[in-house]
């Protein structure tokens, strides 16, 4: 009995997967706010975000290593 339900469930899952693969979702339009920005502004913002991300990553790594060194070389 359980085997029959498992077979039906498997067939239903395969049919759904086939349907999803054969009918990809439609392309959506970007939000109105992003269309109004020029490419130069977007490039500048992305560069700024990248620089900020690198700076914060470096700060985080420095903090991590500082804590590690304190824990490793601290007199107990």
Secondary structure as GFF3:
##gff-version 3
##sequence-region A 1 76
A	DSSP	alpha_helix	2	22	.	.	.	ID=ss1
A	DSSP	alpha_helix	32	36	.	.	.	ID=ss2
A	DSSP	alpha_helix	39	73	.	.	.	ID=ss3
###
